[in-house]
């Protein structure tokens, strides 16, 4: 009987303690308010604490708020590119993997740097191709992927052509594509032995764009953009 009373008191005490524990309120989604200073430099360690519904990138520590949901044409172009690249790899039983946004790619300044508080550039490319799977971890990719693809829109075109191009060049990304859905064109930048990108090669309708890091794969521009002509949905 005494044993039963001790057990009862123990659970009553545990329940009481549980009910009185309080923790700071954490807000998520639209109710989350983050007072971030856009003139301040942040690291990936800071980035990991931003639990709201906003998508952001860091370029050299400075925040860029990303655009909301992509347009139907943007999304369709992205899905067709992902399919074409993935299909090519799988048919040849390749080891490379394709990822599309949102997917974090951390670009350390120093090769081999992995400390969260030492990484100042974190991007979410529309598409990236990764062949060195040792760069893959539970939070994304750390180090330069083999191919980065950005799909330009009126709001991000200049950003893709300048800050992202410099960030990818500095990180040693071998191949960088900027896709222009409105112009139905792709500009391909290839990293040179000097560590700088070339001037870029522009491909238009009728061309087949070679993926240099995947020998034998060419993206048919007509197949990529042909469906959009005279379509009421785009």
N, C-alpha and C positions, 0 to 999 in steps of 0.2 A: 504493500500500500504506500509506504514511504517512497519507494522507487517510482511509482506512478506519479506521485505528487511532484517529485523532483523533475521528472520528464515534462510534465505539464507546465511548470514554472519556467523551464528552459525555453520551450517553444513560445510561451507568452512573451518572454523577455526578447527573444530573437525577432518576433513579429513587431514588437514595440519599437525596437531599435531600427528595423527596416523602415517602418513608417515615418520615423523622424529624421532619416538621413535626407539631406538636401544638397543639391549640386547646382552650380550656375546654369541658368537656362541657355540652351543652344538653339539658335534659330536656323532653319533651313529654307531653301527655295526662295520665294518672293519675299518672305518676311526677314530674310537675312540681310543685315546691313554691314558692309565692310567699309571702314574708313581708310581707304588705301591712298597713299600719296603718289601720284603719277610722276613726280619729280625725283622720287627716291629709288635707289637700286635695291632690288630684292634678289633672293636666291631661291633655288628649288626647295629648300627647307621651308621658306616662307610660303611658297606656292602651295605646298601640301596642306597648309592650315586654312586655306580659303574655301570653306565649305558653303558655298552658295550656288545659285543656278547659272552663274556667269562663266563663260569660257574665256580664258585669257592665255596669252603667250608672254614669255619673257625674252627680250632680245638684249643681251648685255646687261641684264638686270632690270630693264625698264618694261613696264607693263604695256601691253596692247590688248584692249578689249576686242574680242572677235565678233564678227557679224552673227546675227541670228541665223535661223535655218536657211539653208541654201535654196536657190530657185529650182524649179523642176528640171530645167535644162542643165544646170550645174550638177545636180544630183544624178541625172541620167548619164552625163558624160563621165562622171566619176565611176559609176557602177560598171559602165562598159569598159573602161580602162582596167579596172580591177579584175573583171572577168577575163579580158584578153590576156593579161599578164599571168594570172593564176592558172588559166587553162594551159598556156604554153609550158609553165613550170611543171604542172602535174602530169601532162602527157609525156614529159621527158624525165619524170621521176626526180626532179630537181629538189634541192634542199632549201632554196630561197623561200621566204614568206612575204606576202603582201598584206599591208595594213592600211585601213582608211580611217579618217577622222571620225570621232576624237580618239587620238592615240598619241601619248606623250613621247617626244623624242628629246632627250637631254644631250646637249652638245657642250661638253667640257672644254675649257681653254687648253688644258694640258691632257695629253694622251694618258689614259689610265686613271684619271681623276674620277672618283666615285662618291666623294663626300657630298651630301645634299647641300651643305652650307658653302660649298665651293663652286657650285654650278650656277651660272647666271643666265644661261640661254636654254629655254624649254619651249619647243614649238609643237604645233599640232598640224602637220602637213595634210593636205587633202588625201594624198596617197604616198606611201613610202615602201620601198623594196629593201628587204634585209636578207643578205646572204651569209653574213658572219653571225650565226645564231648565238655566239658567246656574248654578243651585245644585248641580248634579250633578257629581261628580268621580270619580276612580278608587277612592276609599275610601268613598263614600257621598254623603250630602247635607250641605251646609254652609249653614245658614240655615233659616228657618221654612218647612216644607211648608205646603200649602194646607189639608190636612186630616190630623189624627192620630186614629187609632182604637186604643183599648186594650180588650182583652177581659178583664173582671175575673174573678178567681178568689178563693177565700177567703184566700189568702196575699198577694194584691197589691191587693185592693179599696181599702183605705184609702190605700195609696201612690198609686194612680191618682187618687183623689179629692182628694188634698191636694198632695203634693210635685210630682207630674207636672202636675197642673192649674196650679199656680203657675209651674212652669218653662215650660210651653207658653204661658201668658198673658204672662209676661215676655218671651218670645221673639217674641211677636206672631203665633202660630198662629191663623189666622182662625176655624177650626172644630175643635172637639175632641169626640169621641164616647167615652163609656164604655159598653160593651156588657155586660149582665148575663145570661149564659146561663141561670143557675138561675132568675132571676125572669122571663126572657123579656122583657126591657125594655132600652131604650137611653136614656141621658141625653145630650142635645146641648147643648154650650156654644158660644155665638157671641160673638166678640170685638166689643166696643162701641167707639164713637169715643173713649171715655175711656181705652182701652187695657186695660180690664178685661172679663172674661167676664160674661155675664148670669147669672141664677140657675140656668139650665139648664132645658130642657124635657124631660119624661119621656114616652116613647112606649111603649105596650104592645101586646099582641096586638090585631089589627084595624086598627092604624094603618099609615100609609105615611109613612116618615120622609124628608123632603126633604133632599137633599144641597145645601146652599146654594151651595157653590163650583162645582157642576155643575148649572146650571139645567136643570130637566126631569127629573132623576133622583130617583126616590123608592124607598126600600127597603121592600118589602112584608114586614111583620113576620110574617105568617102563613107566607109562603114561607121566611122565614129560620129560623123555629123549629118549624114544623108537623111536620116529619119526626121530631122527637125524642119526641113524645108516644107513649106505649105501646110504645116501642122498647126491646128488651132490651139494646141496645148502649150506651145512654146513661143 
